[in-house]
Amino acid sequence: MEFTPIEGYGVIGNLETCPLVSEEGSIDWCCFPHIESSSVFAALLDDDGGGHFSIQPAEEYTSEQSYITRTNVLETSFETDSGTMVVTDFMPVVDGMELGHTVSAIYRKVTCVEGSVEFELEFDPRFDYDRVGTTVETTSEGVLGRGNGEQCYLWGEAPFETTEGTIEYATATETLDTDETDWFVLQYNDREPIDAADCAGLLRETIDFWQDWTHQCPDESGCAFEGPYHDYVVRSELVLRLLMNPQTHAIAAAPTTSLPEEIGGIRNWDYRYAWIRDVSYTIQALHELGHEREARNGFDWCLTMCHKDDPGEIGHPLYGLHYEPEMVEEELDHLSGYRGSQPVRVGNAAGDQEQLDTYGELMTAIYTASDYGADIYEGDWEVLKEMIEYVSGVWDRKDNGIWEVRSEPSHIVHSKVLCWAALDRGIEIAEEHGFDAPLERWRGDRETIREVVLEEGYDDELDCFTQTFAGETVDAAALRLGSVGFLPFDDDRFQATIDAVMEHLMTDDGLVHRYEGDDGLPGEEGAFVLCSFWLVECLARSDRVEEAREVFEGVMEYISPLGLFAEEVDPETGEHLGNFPQAFSHIGLVNAVLYLNEATDD
């Protein structure tokens, strides 16, 4: 088996988990029952192992994928000499399921739309990242896979055969003529009776659910995202919804682990967790898209984090999607990694880092949501006030910062600015709501941070804000200084910083790297998609609209055929790198289009 390019995958899901389906019709990544659960299929991370569930023609073919309009229902079309076959993949999401009543099942509809096509099915489950033995046996109506105390039941309309030996798996072969259809349903820890008519009904309901949920434009002039990139915004909101847990409202950074930032390198991390800053960025995007309930859910999750942890713990940036307290990082040496990129990691040690910018992101998210009408009660304020007091006492400490570098902590400029933002938002909330707070002292602390950043965070020789105090490294995170209001966009120092990012970190195509210099790890990484969208925002809000549009259109040349982005892009090959699809990237896309259109309208 050969590795599929990262950008050659589509994603489906049921609001709890997100399988990845290759352009060859193979489910190569799936964790049950949740995104952060152990895998059942992990061929994405081991081309000879890990497990997969494939349906594809028996003869040579070409294929392409597309989504049914405004849904997360994926179609893979196969062209052969004898005919055309379409595999439709989805997980049921119907009314009520968004409240937590999800179904852990994958539905696969195989239809011959022209001529005659023989297809082959291979069902090869490997429970717990292929760390345990798996048994596969046929039943009267399908196949049962067992391992690690779990089971998957595959029902289908074709006869199955199983192999025996070290690796057990099931196969099926069937020929379909024009307009003939076979259904296959994979159920996790369940074995409900299946009927083909029910499958068709669930497909219709799932399509209706997604199309009803996506934002509706009354007409082109009434949509903030009108224009040539409107469909990419729709795809981005659908990705974000897949990553939002319906019970806890946490937002996963991505549904995958260990997709490499450098092919063959060690920069392979587990992103199946919720980062506070992701939620902060998402609230605005969801609100602008008209998803008031989901934006409010993000707000509620932020408040829950404040109530749940002591202020000192909130500086640890990520949480389990179901409030798991620890992110123990371990390496799975038995998996070869995507295209040989080892180690494969599960868990994330960044959860133990101190990242002071988290406080500013959290307060900005809460302030933004309250500005949109969410209520902050007195009990909430007492917790927030305690957190802001904590920031007042620790803002001058070293930390690991937004990029979670694994070198020694530093005085990171972005972190100081976000501490300033935490105080600033706290002051604004207290003033607007009449809450009790030591406002005079907070204003003094806010001004102190501002003075120190302007004095020690700006390098006159480089003519820009740097990554660290007294540093000589350009960092794209400095673009956030305008977004959080630390400086106005027309400030000469901020404009010079935009220019420095473009000179030092941007490629000719508009791809932006995160930073220069050593970060404590061997190897390199690709250009960071979110940073390009930050640059678009800053240029658009600086009345440099043509430059913003040029950067945006350059980056969009790299989007996948399905409208998906990974975390990074290799500027030399155009290949996607890092976990996929990435919430950060799609949040950035939505906000970039919003600011581009606002600037154009002005």
Phi, psi and omega in degrees: 000136178257153180287137172276139174305146181305319181286358177268015180248150167248161181238139172235178178174172182233021183079000177239325180215161189223088175294150174252132183244124183282164177291352173266006177082022182248128171279104187257356177210125176199127176247133178238143358271352185239166177306318186270003177288169176289158187277153168256324174237126182219031176300338175305330184249008177195110188291341178254351184216198177089330178096150179199170178219100188246146170224120182202160180299151179284337180257176180300148185208164163243154183218157172208155184242153173204158174262145167298135191312128176057040176219171168257030175263120190256137176241130175246118183258129181246127176254126176233173177296332185265343182170188182236134181232143178236128173255121179255121183245134175200162167245134185299128170223110183230174183309132181098332181290332179292348177270005176116357182269066185272162179242123180272079181209144176249128180253132181232115179256124182247118184230133171271118184260347179200137177072221181219135182225129170267129179240158178240137177244138174226123182244109188228075180285145176222099186289154175054055179057031181063033179263352182232162176289143179237133174253143179229125181221149178278151175236186182295334183234005183179216185225140178241122175253135182228147175173148176059028182075010180244167175210149173234131180247124179253114175261143179200167182261015176236152179288137182256152169231149179239151174261159176234154181139205181298318177247124178254133178207169183240149178227161174207147177227135183210148175247130179244141173258174185310130177073007174271147184225139167242142175249145173225133183230124178255116181252136179262127178050037179206163180206059181281148174299141183241141175228136183302325179295322177295323179299313180298321178295318178296323176299313179298317180295321180293318176300316180298318181301308183293319181292327175289330184281322183299150185297142183251131177263125178300325171194173185301322182287344182264010183247128180292348184244020181300160177117188188292343183254013180302317183294329177290326175295317178300315178298321180295318180293327177292323175296313181299322180294322178299329185270358181265120180288130186286343183262312183264342182072012174290152180243118178289142178292327178192162180269008186234168173231147166068016167290126197283147171277347174214123181299126182084357183265186184255000183278073186232110190237159178266117183252018184273046181224173181256121174262134181302320183293330176298317181295319179302312181293329186286327185303314179296315182300314181295320180296314181295334178276359178087010181266073186296320181296316181292323176296319178294322178299320176297319176300314180298321179297319178299315179295322177301318179298321179295318181286332189283322188245154169294153182307322182293336180279337183293336177294348171277122203277345187231155183224155171293152182293341178241034176067026176300134187282337186230147177242061182300124182265130176222160183251136180258088187292340183281346178264134186286342181087157179298118182048042175076017181272107181241156004276160167274126184245144167233143191085166184213113183292347177298342177297342179266354180285159169258122179233099189293338178296339181303324181295319179293321178296319181294314180292325177295319178298315181293317179296316180299315180296321179293326177295332177274358175116358177290145184269137171247119183266168184302319179295324175296317184297322180300321178290317180296320180298320178297322180292318180294322175299321178298315180300322179302330183266347186237358187301334183270012176275159172284153177209182181268340171079178186300328184271001173054042180298147183258021170269187181292146177302153181221171171277091188270127185300314181302320180296318179297317180297321179288333170295319174303317180296323179298315177293317181299313180292323177298318178297315180300316181295315181299318180292317184289327185256358180071027179282150177289132180195150176282069191298321182297317180292319179298320178297322177295317178295320178300316181291325178298314179300316181301313182296318182293318180297316180294329181278314188256347184261357181245129181255117183294327181289315176286337183060052176192166170287141185254177182290321183228164175300136180056026182269172179230025184245130176278136184226127180296340178298339177297341176297339180287345182300324177285318184298323182270359175087012179295322174225148173292154184296333182271005177296134183302322181293323179288320177299320177295326178292319175302314181297322180294320177299318180293324181284317189265332190242347186260140173275173178297337182268004179091004176282136186242127173280159183289315186195169173262164168088180184281141178235015175090001180234146176287158176087184182234185178216170179277183174285142187267116189302317181301322182297324176297320180288327171302316180297318177302313179301312183296318179294317180297319182280356175258012183062027174254059194293319181296320177296318179300315182294322179296316178297314182301311182293328175296317180293321184292346174296341185260358182294151183290163179303336180267002181084029183246151176235138166279189180289321187224167175227137174281114184296335183277322184253341185081001180289146174282145180227154178083178187293155197209140344286153190258124179302313179311311184297318184283328172298315179299319180299312181301311183292326178297316179296320179302310183288326175299314182291322177298316181294322179293320180295325180292000000 
